[in-house]
Each structure stands twice: as C-alpha cells, then as structure tokens.
Amino acid sequence: MSDSVRVIEALHRDGHVVGFMGDGINDGPALRAADVGISVDTAVDIAKEAADIILLEKSLLVLEEGVLEGRKVFGNILKYIMMGTSSNFGNMFSVLGASAFLPFLPMLAVQILLNNLLYDFSQTAVASDDVDDEYLARPRQWDMRAITRFVLFIGPISSIFDYATFAIMWFVFKANSPEHATLFQTGWFVESLLSQTLIVHVIRTGRIPFFESRASLPLTLTGLVICAIGALLPYSPLAHKFGFVPLPGMYWVYLAAILAAYMVLTQFVKTRLMRRFGLL
C-alpha cells in the first residue's frame, strides 16, 4: 500500500471527504481510494482510467467550478428525494386513517392520479433551483439514515393537517355522507395539492423560506401555476369529469389557516433536523 493511500484512508477515518490529483502509474491506487480522483489529459492511461475527473485545461479554477456545480446538483437531487418521499409517506397515513372511518372513498382514483401528476409537474423545476451558500461551503455525503429520519418526522406532519381538513369537511361543511362525498373529496384534493406544492419552498432550504432564501424563478412559476390549476379546477368545465364540485367560500378561509400552520410547523421541525443532520 502506497503512502498516498495510507494518508487518504487516515483522512477517511477522521470523516473527511478526500480528493486526490495524480498523473502517474503509481497514482492509480490513490486515485481509486479517494472520493474524487483527479487527473489531466496528458496523464498515463492508468491514471486517467482510475480518475473521476480529467482536466482538459491547465487551470484549477475549472475544477473549482465543477466541484461547486456538482454540490449544487447533489443538493437539488437530495431536495427532490426528501420532498417526494416525505409527501408520499404522509399521504399514506392520511389515506389509511380516512379509509378507517369514512363511509366513502376519501379521494377517487382519478383524483389521486391527477393530484400526483400535477404535484410531479411542480417539481420538474427543482433542477433549476438555487442552493444556499452554506450548503456549497463543504462537501456532502449520502446519509440514508439522516434522510430516513427526515422523512419520518416531516411526512406525518402533513397527515396532521390532512386530518384537520377531514374534520372541517365532516363537521363544518357536513360532507359526512355518501351523498356529499364529492364535496369532501374536492376539499381534500385542493388542500392536498396546495399543501404539497407550497411545502416544497420550506423543504428546499435550511433558511427561512421566502425571506432568507427564495426558489428559482422556474420553480416559483411552476408552483404558482399548479396552485392556480388546483384552486380553479372545482369551478371549471372539467370539474365533473374528475368528480369535483364548487367549494364554499368559507372553505378558503379555513384552507389559508391550515396552510399557514402547516408551513410554520414544518419550518420549526425542519430547522431542528437540519441543525442535527445538516441535510440542506
């Protein structure tokens, strides 16, 4: 084992992310052992085969730009995973609970598919999103345990406010019989879609959303478009095709309170998770 490999392994044991640059035959093992192996286009074939990155210009500034771009891409991938998994995990609890006491389906199959389609569309612009400077300041590693904890804490929060919506539709608007199932389903569809879409702005950053960190323009626009579609669908000519009915005016007052409380609670929990695990 070469001295370079021993140094890399020692740094790994201390929890460091290690990059190694080399261009000779003897550098092959160290390039393999490092998290990121860097070589040049004039290096020997063994070094270039072992390297992860090959510099085509005689400038380390290119490498710096590449590293920062890689951290940005990794951060956005992590955002997408946490958004999708926490949302789906929470919806699972909501459907399970609603199915246990409702005398009708909490949401029709076509409504679930439409909800997922619109939500997925709102997330297509995550790749264009900005990443906080403090996240780019140091290398990040894939930590499945931390991601799992994040999902287990954040996911059920959405179920709390789904159940609040169920209670409002059931007790306030009297959508508590099969004859009024469409009103209940419409109310939950709109709340579910808007809450999932808006919470993206909370999860995407370790800072306070909208004030300390704003999403990219494409992500903001796609979110606004999806929220508008979800709010207008019950009043559109397509409403009957998806089993929707117009919602009472007071519904929107309750919905605004639910969304505000959901975002505040998620921000509170997320801040503590971020401090502990440093995911974003």
Secondary structure, DSSP 4 states (H G I P E B T S, - for coil): --HHHHHHHHHHHTT---EEE--SGGGHHHHHHSSEEEEETTS-HHHHHH-SEEE-SS-HHHHHHHHHHHHHHHHHHHHHHHHHHHHHHHHHHHHHHHHHH-SS-SS-HHHHHHHHHHHHHHTGGGGG----HHHHTS-----HHHHHHHHHHHHHHHHHHHHHHHHIIIIIS---SGGGHHHHHHHHHHHHHHHHHHHHHHHT-SS-BTTTB---HHHHHHHHHHHHHHHHGGGSTTGGGGT--PPPHHHHHHHHHHHHHHHHHHHHHHHHHHHHH---
